[in-house]
Amino acid sequence: MNSNAVIAIHGGAGTILRSALSASAEADYHAALTAVLSAGQRVLADGGSALDAVSEAVRLLEDCPLFNAGHGAVYTSAGTHELDAAIMDGRTLEAGAICCVKRVRNPVLAARRVLERSEHVLFTGDGAEAFAAAQGLEFVDNSYFDTDARYRQWQLACEQQRPMLDHDGATLAANASNRQEPTPHEPIDPNRKFGTVGAVALDVHGHLAAATSTGGVTNKQVGRVGDTPLIGAGCYADDATCAVSTTGSGEMFMRMVAAYDVAAQMAYRAVSLDEAAHDVVMNRLPKIDGRGGLIAVDARGNVTLPFNTEGMYRGFARPGAAPVTAIYR
């Protein structure tokens, strides 16, 4: 049995807007992160698998309107929501992913069913929804994912006529608030926020897993797919090295195959988890203007949470210890 069991989560990275943050708003984010970590912590403490722990953590993050996944997902250019998710089992290297779904309440659960019950890895659009329906998963109307805060964010993006990364669609929000328009008070500027959620875990049996879920970027073109559902870009897990979930400018993380690169550096350069993750986030990604961060845990229970933006919603928890959460540097 492994005594180093641990779970880590993230809720997106981006630009800190301290001037727009109230103490109560910051407390809400810490409380949400703590609740999710506590749930994952219980799974691990009860001897559950890393796969179960990350599934539960990401499901809860999808259900929380504070984060850009599930209920609270950003809007597409058509004023709708399209969701992506992926999950990977470090024990077997099996993976499942879905993208561009509009009615699956918890995309991470659909991704898990792909992993467990399909010979394929990735389903998209109508095919992904048909698969999820055949698995008996819960469906909702697309409007279920609506929130007032994301709608205002989308309106601002439409005015600017450009897509905006979720924790980047709130310099505009700050400007709007100066015009006495109601805007959400988020610790990370929602107009300069890379909105993805994710979890990584090491269980008491020594196995790793990772899961990632997102609503994408505000005002994205219909059909756009980022790094989240791509194994090796937004999500990766291998018991031999580490489990990784990323958040950031998705196209750059795709081009760098960022999640896999952390594992590859550990395997081929024989460097530590921290060194590999730091190199990817602080050295390699910035060369192509890649902004964001990642969370990762290795087979020894080491945790790293690097980011090259001003902040990242993040935290980790070990069975028997109080969860640790953070937003700023």
Backbone torsions as a table, in degrees:
resi	resn	phi	psi	omega
1	MET	NA	140.6	-177.4
2	ASN	-94.9	122.0	-179.3
3	SER	-86.6	0.2	-177.7
4	ASN	-99.1	18.3	-179.0
5	ALA	-52.5	141.3	-177.1
6	VAL	-160.8	151.3	171.8
7	ILE	-128.5	142.1	174.6
8	ALA	-130.6	148.5	179.7
9	ILE	-136.1	160.6	169.8
10	HIS	-139.0	158.1	178.7
11	GLY	-129.8	25.9	178.5
12	GLY	109.3	157.3	-179.7
13	ALA	-128.5	161.4	177.1
14	GLY	165.6	-156.0	-174.5
15	THR	-88.2	127.8	177.7
16	ILE	-76.5	133.5	175.3
17	LEU	-120.6	77.1	-174.5
18	ARG	-59.8	-32.4	-176.5
19	SER	-65.5	-21.9	-177.6
20	ALA	-98.9	6.0	-173.4
21	LEU	-101.7	125.4	172.4
22	SER	-95.1	158.6	178.8
23	ALA	-61.3	-36.8	-179.0
24	SER	-69.4	-36.2	178.1
25	ALA	-65.6	-44.2	178.2
26	GLU	-61.7	-40.4	178.8
27	ALA	-62.5	-36.1	179.2
28	ASP	-62.0	-42.0	-179.8
29	TYR	-67.6	-43.7	177.9
30	HIS	-62.5	-39.2	-180.0
31	ALA	-65.2	-41.8	179.7
32	ALA	-64.5	-45.5	178.6
33	LEU	-62.0	-42.1	-179.4
34	THR	-63.8	-42.1	-179.9
35	ALA	-62.9	-41.8	179.7
36	VAL	-66.9	-44.9	178.4
37	LEU	-61.4	-40.2	-179.4
38	SER	-62.8	-38.3	178.7
39	ALA	-65.9	-44.3	177.9
40	GLY	-66.3	-37.1	177.6
41	GLN	-60.1	-41.4	179.4
42	ARG	-64.7	-40.0	177.9
43	VAL	-58.4	-47.2	-178.8
44	LEU	-67.2	-41.3	-178.9
45	ALA	-63.7	-30.4	179.4
46	ASP	-84.5	4.9	178.8
47	GLY	87.2	10.8	179.3
48	GLY	-68.8	163.7	-177.8
49	SER	-77.9	158.3	174.4
50	ALA	-59.2	-36.0	178.9
51	LEU	-62.0	-42.8	177.4
52	ASP	-64.8	-40.5	-177.3
53	ALA	-64.9	-44.8	-178.9
54	VAL	-72.8	-32.3	176.6
55	SER	-61.6	-47.5	-178.6
56	GLU	-66.1	-43.2	-179.4
57	ALA	-61.9	-47.3	-177.3
58	VAL	-70.9	-34.6	174.8
59	ARG	-57.8	-45.0	179.6
60	LEU	-66.6	-38.1	176.7
61	LEU	-65.1	-36.5	176.7
62	GLU	-64.6	-33.5	-178.2
63	ASP	-81.8	-10.6	-177.9
64	CYS	-92.1	121.0	-176.1
65	PRO	-69.0	-8.5	179.8
66	LEU	-72.6	-18.9	-173.0
67	PHE	-118.0	154.8	-175.7
68	ASN	-86.1	74.4	174.6
69	ALA	-166.9	140.1	-179.1
70	GLY	58.4	-135.6	178.3
71	HIS	-65.8	112.6	-173.5
72	GLY	112.4	5.6	178.3
73	ALA	-67.8	151.9	179.2
74	VAL	-72.5	168.4	-178.1
75	TYR	-96.1	147.0	171.5
76	THR	-81.4	176.7	178.1
77	SER	-63.4	-20.3	179.4
78	ALA	-90.9	2.4	-179.9
79	GLY	77.5	23.5	178.7
80	THR	-118.3	-175.5	177.3
81	HIS	-124.0	136.1	174.0
82	GLU	-130.1	125.2	-169.4
83	LEU	-114.9	147.1	180.0
84	ASP	-130.3	149.7	175.5
85	ALA	-159.3	156.8	176.9
86	ALA	-149.7	155.3	177.2
87	ILE	-147.4	147.1	-178.5
88	MET	-142.8	138.9	-179.5
89	ASP	-100.8	113.5	-177.7
90	GLY	-68.5	-18.7	-179.1
91	ARG	-71.3	-41.7	-173.7
92	THR	-113.2	-11.1	-171.0
93	LEU	64.3	18.2	173.2
94	GLU	-77.1	148.4	-177.7
95	ALA	-146.6	156.6	175.4
96	GLY	-143.9	145.8	-178.8
97	ALA	-154.1	152.2	173.1
98	ILE	-136.7	154.6	177.0
99	CYS	-147.3	156.3	177.5
100	CYS	58.7	38.3	174.4
101	VAL	-92.6	148.6	-173.3
102	LYS	-119.0	-13.7	-172.6
103	ARG	-132.6	-0.6	179.0
104	VAL	-80.7	118.0	-174.5
105	ARG	-59.1	-45.8	-177.8
106	ASN	-123.7	90.9	-177.6
107	PRO	-54.7	-33.6	-178.6
108	VAL	-64.0	-32.2	178.5
109	LEU	-70.6	-34.1	175.3
110	ALA	-67.1	-41.3	177.5
111	ALA	-60.7	-39.6	178.9
112	ARG	-63.8	-39.2	178.1
113	ARG	-65.8	-36.0	175.5
114	VAL	-59.9	-45.5	178.7
115	LEU	-58.1	-44.9	-170.8
116	GLU	-86.8	-29.3	-167.8
117	ARG	-127.2	13.3	178.5
118	SER	-134.1	149.8	174.7
119	GLU	-81.3	-6.2	-179.7
120	HIS	-96.9	171.0	178.8
121	VAL	-109.2	-39.8	-171.5
122	LEU	-131.8	127.1	172.6
123	PHE	-115.7	150.5	-179.2
124	THR	-129.7	150.6	170.0
125	GLY	51.6	-130.4	-176.8
126	ASP	-59.4	-36.9	179.5
127	GLY	-65.5	-38.7	177.7
128	ALA	-65.4	-40.6	-179.7
129	GLU	-69.4	-37.1	177.3
130	ALA	-63.8	-41.0	178.2
131	PHE	-63.7	-45.3	-179.2
132	ALA	-62.9	-40.4	178.6
133	ALA	-63.4	-41.5	179.3
134	ALA	-64.1	-24.4	179.2
135	GLN	-87.9	-1.8	177.7
136	GLY	77.1	21.5	-179.1
137	LEU	-76.7	158.2	-176.4
138	GLU	-74.1	132.1	176.6
139	PHE	-111.0	149.2	178.0
140	VAL	-135.9	163.4	172.1
141	ASP	-69.3	149.9	-178.6
142	ASN	-56.7	-28.0	-179.5
143	SER	-68.3	-16.1	176.7
144	TYR	-56.9	-32.2	-175.8
145	PHE	-80.2	-8.3	-178.7
146	ASP	-64.0	143.3	162.5
147	THR	-141.5	152.2	-179.7
148	ASP	-60.7	-40.1	-177.8
149	ALA	-62.7	-44.2	-179.8
150	ARG	-68.6	-33.7	179.6
151	TYR	-64.7	-44.4	177.9
152	ARG	-62.4	-40.2	178.5
153	GLN	-60.6	-42.0	179.5
154	TRP	-65.0	-42.4	178.6
155	GLN	-58.6	-41.8	178.5
156	LEU	-64.8	-39.1	179.0
157	ALA	-65.8	-39.6	178.5
158	CYS	-62.9	-39.1	177.8
159	GLU	-61.9	-35.9	179.8
160	GLN	-83.1	-11.8	-180.0
161	GLN	55.9	47.5	178.3
162	ARG	-156.2	155.5	173.3
163	PRO	-76.1	150.7	-179.7
164	MET	-134.8	134.2	174.8
165	LEU	-66.2	139.6	-165.3
166	ASP	-56.5	-52.6	-175.1
167	HIS	-82.5	8.0	165.5
168	ASP	-95.5	-27.3	179.8
169	GLY	-68.5	28.0	164.1
170	ALA	-120.4	7.9	160.8
171	THR	-57.6	-43.0	177.5
172	LEU	-61.3	-39.1	-179.4
173	ALA	-64.9	-36.9	178.1
174	ALA	-66.0	-42.9	177.8
175	ASN	-62.2	-39.4	179.9
176	ALA	-64.7	-38.3	-179.2
177	SER	-66.2	-29.1	176.4
178	ASN	-66.9	-21.1	177.0
179	ARG	-94.7	15.8	179.2
180	GLN	66.7	24.5	174.4
181	GLU	-91.2	139.6	-179.0
182	PRO	-68.5	129.4	177.6
183	THR	-137.7	154.7	179.5
184	PRO	-70.6	142.8	176.6
185	HIS	-96.5	96.2	-177.4
186	GLU	-110.9	141.7	178.7
187	PRO	-58.6	-38.7	175.8
188	ILE	-104.7	125.1	-178.7
189	ASP	-48.1	115.4	-175.5
190	PRO	-66.3	-13.7	174.3
191	ASN	-91.6	-6.8	175.9
192	ARG	-131.0	46.4	-177.6
193	LYS	-125.6	133.2	176.7
194	PHE	-94.1	102.8	-166.0
195	GLY	-92.7	100.1	174.6
196	THR	-143.2	156.0	170.4
197	VAL	-121.8	155.3	179.7
198	GLY	-164.6	166.1	178.0
199	ALA	-148.5	147.1	172.9
200	VAL	-134.1	149.5	-178.0
201	ALA	-152.9	152.1	169.2
202	LEU	-119.1	125.7	-177.9
203	ASP	-96.4	176.2	-176.0
204	VAL	-69.4	-13.1	178.3
205	HIS	-90.7	-0.8	178.0
206	GLY	87.2	14.8	-178.4
207	HIS	-103.8	150.4	-178.1
208	LEU	-111.0	154.7	173.5
209	ALA	-155.4	157.4	178.0
210	ALA	-142.5	148.8	175.2
211	ALA	-146.6	146.0	-179.0
212	THR	-141.6	144.2	-179.6
213	SER	-147.3	149.2	-178.1
214	THR	-159.0	158.8	168.1
215	GLY	-97.1	-2.3	177.9
216	GLY	91.5	-145.3	-179.3
217	VAL	-114.9	144.6	-178.8
218	THR	-58.2	132.6	177.4
219	ASN	67.0	23.0	178.2
220	LYS	-65.5	154.6	175.4
221	GLN	-66.2	143.3	177.3
222	VAL	-59.4	131.7	-179.2
223	GLY	92.6	-5.2	177.3
224	ARG	-66.6	136.2	175.5
225	VAL	-124.6	130.5	179.1
226	GLY	-98.8	-153.3	-175.0
227	ASP	-78.9	-24.3	-170.3
228	THR	-49.7	-50.9	-176.1
229	PRO	-86.7	3.8	-178.1
230	LEU	-95.0	113.9	-179.3
231	ILE	-61.8	127.4	-177.5
232	GLY	99.6	-22.7	178.7
233	ALA	-99.3	-59.1	-178.2
234	GLY	-101.9	-9.1	-173.3
235	CYS	-158.8	136.1	176.2
236	TYR	-162.0	144.7	176.4
237	ALA	-152.3	134.3	178.2
238	ASP	-150.3	120.0	-179.1
239	ASP	-53.9	-26.4	-177.4
240	ALA	-72.4	-19.3	-176.0
241	THR	-134.2	-75.9	-171.3
242	CYS	-163.6	173.0	170.8
243	ALA	-121.2	137.3	-172.7
244	VAL	-136.5	138.3	168.6
245	SER	-131.6	132.8	-174.1
246	THR	-110.8	162.7	172.9
247	THR	-149.8	129.3	-179.5
248	GLY	163.9	-159.4	178.8
249	SER	-70.2	97.0	-167.4
250	GLY	-52.5	-41.8	-178.2
251	GLU	-61.3	-35.1	179.4
252	MET	-73.0	-38.7	177.8
253	PHE	-66.8	-31.6	175.1
254	MET	-66.2	-47.0	-177.0
255	ARG	-64.3	-30.5	179.6
256	MET	-92.3	-5.7	-173.6
257	VAL	44.2	55.0	-163.6
258	ALA	-61.4	-44.1	-177.1
259	ALA	-64.5	-45.3	179.5
260	TYR	-66.3	-33.4	-177.5
261	ASP	-60.4	-35.3	177.6
262	VAL	-61.7	-48.5	179.7
263	ALA	-64.4	-40.4	-178.7
264	ALA	-64.4	-41.3	179.1
265	GLN	-63.9	-38.1	177.1
266	MET	-63.8	-41.0	-177.0
267	ALA	-74.2	-43.2	-170.8
268	TYR	-98.4	-25.8	177.4
269	ARG	-100.9	-11.0	-179.5
270	ALA	58.2	39.9	177.0
271	VAL	-98.8	167.7	179.9
272	SER	-74.1	163.9	175.8
273	LEU	-55.5	-46.9	-176.6
274	ASP	-63.1	-42.2	-179.0
275	GLU	-67.1	-42.1	-179.4
276	ALA	-64.7	-46.6	-178.8
277	ALA	-65.1	-41.3	179.5
278	HIS	-61.3	-42.0	-178.6
279	ASP	-63.0	-43.4	-179.0
280	VAL	-64.7	-47.8	-173.0
281	VAL	-79.1	-39.5	-173.0
282	MET	-96.3	-22.9	-177.1
283	ASN	-111.9	-52.8	-172.3
284	ARG	-77.0	-50.4	-178.0
285	LEU	-60.8	-43.4	-179.2
286	PRO	-60.8	-21.5	179.6
287	LYS	-64.7	-24.1	176.5
288	ILE	-117.5	26.2	178.1
289	ASP	63.4	33.3	176.8
290	GLY	-81.3	121.0	-178.1
291	ARG	-117.5	141.9	179.0
292	GLY	143.0	-147.7	-178.0
293	GLY	-166.4	-171.0	178.6
294	LEU	-155.2	162.8	170.3
295	ILE	-121.6	144.3	-178.3
296	ALA	-153.0	149.6	175.8
297	VAL	-137.1	143.1	-180.0
298	ASP	-106.3	-179.9	-174.1
299	ALA	-68.0	-11.6	178.2
300	ARG	-98.3	-2.0	-179.9
301	GLY	90.5	8.5	173.9
302	ASN	-70.9	141.9	-179.3
303	VAL	-123.0	140.2	173.1
304	THR	-138.2	144.2	-174.5
305	LEU	-138.4	58.1	-175.2
306	PRO	-79.2	150.9	174.9
307	PHE	-153.7	149.9	-178.8
308	ASN	-109.8	13.6	174.0
309	THR	-101.9	-176.6	-177.5
310	GLU	-73.2	-23.0	-179.0
311	GLY	-159.8	167.2	174.1
312	MET	-155.1	127.6	173.3
313	TYR	-66.2	123.7	-172.7
314	ARG	-160.1	166.0	176.0
315	GLY	178.2	167.1	176.0
316	PHE	-149.0	161.5	-179.6
317	ALA	-153.2	140.8	174.6
318	ARG	-114.1	145.8	177.9
319	PRO	-53.1	130.6	177.8
320	GLY	88.1	-3.0	179.9
321	ALA	-123.5	154.6	179.6
322	ALA	-69.0	138.0	176.5
323	PRO	-60.9	147.2	176.9
324	VAL	-112.1	125.2	179.1
325	THR	-126.3	155.4	-179.2
326	ALA	-156.9	158.5	177.0
327	ILE	-125.8	-52.4	-176.0
328	TYR	-87.6	179.6	172.7
329	ARG	-65.1	NA	NA
